[in-house]
Amino acid sequence: MKTMTHIYSDLFKIFLFSLLTAAAMTAGCSGKSENLMLLDHAREAYSRAAANPEVSSHASAEMSEASRALEAAESAKGKAEIERLAYLAERKVQIAEAVAEQKSAEKQMERLRRGDSENSRGTVFTLGETSFASGKAELRPVTADQINKLLDFLKKNPNRYMLIEGHTDSTGSESLNLSISRQRAEAVKSVLVSKGVSADRIKAKGCGESRPVADNSTEEGRRKNRRVEIIVLNEGQTE
């Protein structure tokens, strides 16, 4: 017959086993949730890029690579492998977006060189949403080549003036959107001035959400509205 000491010992063992089992299950669920979160980030990045017509048309090869990496991540086994492949997929999406931005910038520069005006003010050179981190006003390194091409044109055309306008989507408060749009326009101006362009040739302002070019009720529309427009004014115009 078991003594009370033995009974307490058995109960303690059962309790300890249950505790360890629960901890293992929690750790497994946590790891699974973390893996799913990493995959979700990669999926969201891919969906965002795939919905962008410029990425689809200008970086189809890069998007194919991103798609293959995402498929591999979704079928991978083991936390480390899922993390590695999900990160790789997201990086390939970023590369595709950068390639699309680059090719779009080249087309815009070609219009500038030909003297084509998109409107009565001049030629519009657009920096898309990938030029800035979310909620930030600092230009990402991916814009360096675009800025350098614009600088080359401006140095060869010292009589051309610019108007830089920051724009946002309608997400968030009107005052916050106006502030971030102004900061981004000023950030672009600061980079150009730091590279030798006279500040007198540049006016920068924020327009916030007041001038959408697309429907803010869709993700694609909001993406198009998050932009900075550099209007290279027609010769003889200063504003």
C-alpha positions, 0 to 999 in steps of 0.5 A, a space after each residue: 500500500 502506498 504511503 502519503 509520501 509516495 502518493 504526493 510523489 506520484 502526483 508531483 510527477 504527473 504535474 511536472 509531466 503535464 507542465 513540460 508537455 504544455 510548455 512544449 506545445 506552447 513553444 511549438 505553437 509559438 514557433 509555428 506562429 512566428 513562421 506563419 508571420 514571416 511567411 505572411 510578410 513575404 506573401 504581403 510583399 509579393 501581393 503588393 508588388 504583383 498588383 503594381 503594373 510597373 513591377 509586372 511589366 518591368 521586372 517580370 523575371 525578378 518577380 518569377 524568382 520571387 514567386 519561386 522563392 515564396 513557393 519554396 518557403 511555403 512548402 519548406 520544413 523546419 523553422 530555420 529553413 522557412 525563415 531563410 526562404 521567406 526572407 529570400 522571397 521578400 528580398 527578391 520582391 524588393 529587388 523586383 520593385 527596385 528594378 521597376 523603379 529604375 526602368 521607370 526612372 529611365 523612361 522619365 529621364 528620356 522624356 526630359 532629354 527629349 523635352 516632352 512635357 506631360 502638362 503645362 508646367 513641365 515634365 513630371 519625375 515621380 518617386 514612388 512609395 518604395 523610395 521611402 520607408 513606411 512613415 519615414 521621410 528619409 530616401 532609401 538607397 534604391 533611389 540613388 541612381 534615379 537622383 543621379 540621373 536627374 542631377 546629370 540633367 539639371 547640371 546640363 540644364 542650369 536654367 531649369 527650375 523644379 517644383 517638388 511636391 509630396 503626396 500621400 494616400 488618405 490613410 491617417 489624419 489629414 494633418 499627419 499626411 500633410 506633415 509627412 508629405 512636406 518632410 518627404 518633399 524637403 528631403 528630396 530637395 535637401 539631397 539635390 542641394 547637397 549634390 550641388 543644385 542651387 536651392 534657389 532653383 527648387 521649391 518644395 511643398 507638401 500636398 498631403 492627401 489633397 491631390 490623389 491620382 487614383 482611388 484611395 479605397 483600393 490598395 493599388 490606388 493608395 500605392 499610386 497616391 503615395 509619391 513625390 513628384 519632381 516637376 522639372 518646369 518648362 524652360 522660362 518657368 520658375 514656378 
